[in-house]
Amino acid sequence: MARTSNIVIDRLKGIAHPRIPHFMYPVDYGYLAATISGDGDGIDVFVGTAPTREL
């Protein structure tokens, strides 16, 4: 399913979360079109590579 679904990016890397303004998306975030997850929305996807932190 994931290989044949279109990805819809609705939150771009670097923009603030709509309900948590101090959280910036480290990667592009969206969902798989024509899918439904447990919350009734499309299945969530992250596109890209988030930076790593040294511990």
C-alpha positions in Angstrom: 0.0 0.0 0.0 2.7 2.5 1.0 4.7 2.0 -2.2 1.6 2.7 -4.4 0.1 5.6 -2.4 0.7 9.3 -3.1 2.3 11.3 -0.3 0.6 14.5 0.6 2.9 16.9 2.4 0.8 19.3 4.5 3.5 20.6 6.9 6.9 21.5 5.6 10.2 21.2 7.3 11.0 24.3 9.4 7.4 25.4 10.1 5.8 25.6 13.5 3.3 23.0 14.7 -0.2 24.6 14.6 -0.9 23.8 18.3 2.6 23.8 19.7 4.2 26.9 18.2 7.7 26.3 19.8 7.9 22.9 18.0 9.4 23.2 14.5 9.0 20.3 12.1 12.5 18.8 11.5 11.3 17.0 8.3 8.5 17.3 5.9 5.3 15.8 7.4 2.2 14.5 5.7 0.0 11.5 5.0 -0.6 8.8 2.5 -3.5 9.7 0.2 -6.5 7.4 0.1 -5.6 5.7 3.4 -7.3 5.8 6.8 -5.5 5.4 10.1 -6.9 4.7 13.6 -7.7 8.4 14.1 -9.7 8.6 10.8 -7.1 10.6 9.0 -4.6 9.4 6.4 -1.6 7.3 7.6 1.1 9.7 8.8 4.5 9.9 7.0 7.7 11.8 7.6 9.8 12.6 4.6 13.5 13.3 4.9 16.2 12.8 7.6 16.0 14.5 10.9 19.3 15.7 12.4 20.8 13.5 15.1 21.9 14.7 18.5 24.9 13.5 20.4 24.0 12.2 23.9 
